[in-house]
């Protein structure tokens, strides 16, 4: 009489160990990728290059560069808007790079599973 329950041939424990190794390898790769991204800088411009903002992969503003002609005491709001636009674009670049890097690592893992990558 065949046993009920369990896995035929005991194959699952080996598969589980292999799955755990793959998960650990993926976690190491993700950590390495994160370190590489954090070391990168992303620069974006607004106003035809009149304002440039550089952010790190850690999403920290590192530098703001302003062209002299964009500094108009009569129109501070325009300068503020240009800085915001450049900063948001640089941060979008960080997000895009992060998403692309993670997608390469996961190879589509978790596709269709809510909450997975």
C-alpha positions in Angstrom: 0.0 0.0 0.0 1.4 3.4 -1.0 2.0 6.0 1.7 -0.3 9.0 1.7 1.1 12.5 2.0 4.7 13.4 1.6 6.4 13.7 -1.8 7.1 10.7 -4.0 10.7 9.8 -4.1 11.6 12.4 -1.5 12.5 14.8 -4.3 11.2 17.9 -2.6 13.9 18.4 0.1 16.6 18.5 -2.6 14.5 21.0 -4.6 13.9 23.1 -1.5 17.7 23.3 -0.8 18.4 24.2 -4.4 15.7 26.9 -4.2 17.2 28.3 -1.0 20.7 28.5 -2.7 19.2 30.3 -5.6 17.4 32.8 -3.3 20.6 33.4 -1.4 22.6 34.0 -4.6 19.9 36.4 -5.9 19.9 38.3 -2.5 23.7 38.7 -2.8 23.4 39.9 -6.4 20.7 42.4 -5.4 22.9 43.7 -2.5 25.8 44.2 -4.9 23.6 45.9 -7.5 22.2 48.2 -4.8 25.8 49.2 -3.8 26.6 49.9 -7.4 23.5 52.0 -7.9 24.2 54.0 -4.7 27.6 54.9 -6.0 26.3 56.3 -9.2 25.3 59.9 -9.9 22.4 61.0 -12.0 22.2 64.5 -13.5 19.2 66.1 -15.1 18.7 69.6 -16.6 15.7 72.0 -16.9 15.2 75.3 -18.7 17.4 74.3 -21.7 20.3 73.5 -19.4 19.9 76.6 -17.2 19.5 74.4 -14.1 21.2 71.1 -13.5 20.6 68.9 -10.5 22.8 65.9 -9.6 21.5 63.2 -7.2 23.1 60.0 -5.9 21.7 56.5 -6.3 20.8 56.9 -2.6 18.4 59.6 -3.8 20.3 62.5 -2.2 20.8 65.8 -3.9 24.5 66.3 -4.4 24.8 69.4 -6.5 22.7 72.2 -8.0 24.2 74.2 -10.9 22.6 77.4 -12.1 23.4 79.4 -15.2 23.9 83.1 -14.3 21.1 84.3 -16.6 18.5 82.2 -14.9 19.0 84.0 -11.5 16.4 86.7 -11.8 15.4 88.4 -8.5 12.2 89.4 -10.2 11.2 85.8 -11.0 12.3 83.6 -8.1 9.3 81.3 -8.8 10.6 80.3 -12.2 14.0 79.4 -10.8 12.3 77.3 -8.0 10.2 75.5 -10.6 13.2 74.7 -12.8 15.1 73.3 -9.8 12.1 71.1 -8.8 11.8 69.9 -12.4 15.5 69.0 -12.7 15.5 67.3 -9.3 12.4 65.2 -10.1 13.9 64.2 -13.5 17.2 63.1 -11.8 15.2 61.1 -9.2 13.1 59.5 -12.0 16.4 58.4 -13.6 17.4 56.7 -10.3 14.1 54.9 -10.1 14.4 53.8 -13.8 17.9 52.5 -13.3 16.9 50.7 -10.1 13.9 49.1 -11.7 15.9 48.0 -14.8 18.6 46.5 -12.6 16.2 44.6 -10.4 14.3 43.3 -13.5 17.5 41.9 -14.9 18.3 40.2 -11.6 14.9 38.7 -11.1 14.4 37.7 -14.7 10.7 38.3 -14.5 10.4 36.3 -11.2 7.1 36.9 -9.5 5.4 38.0 -12.7 1.8 38.4 -11.9 2.2 37.7 -8.2 1.1 40.8 -6.2 3.9 42.1 -4.0 6.7 40.3 -5.8 9.3 42.6 -7.2 
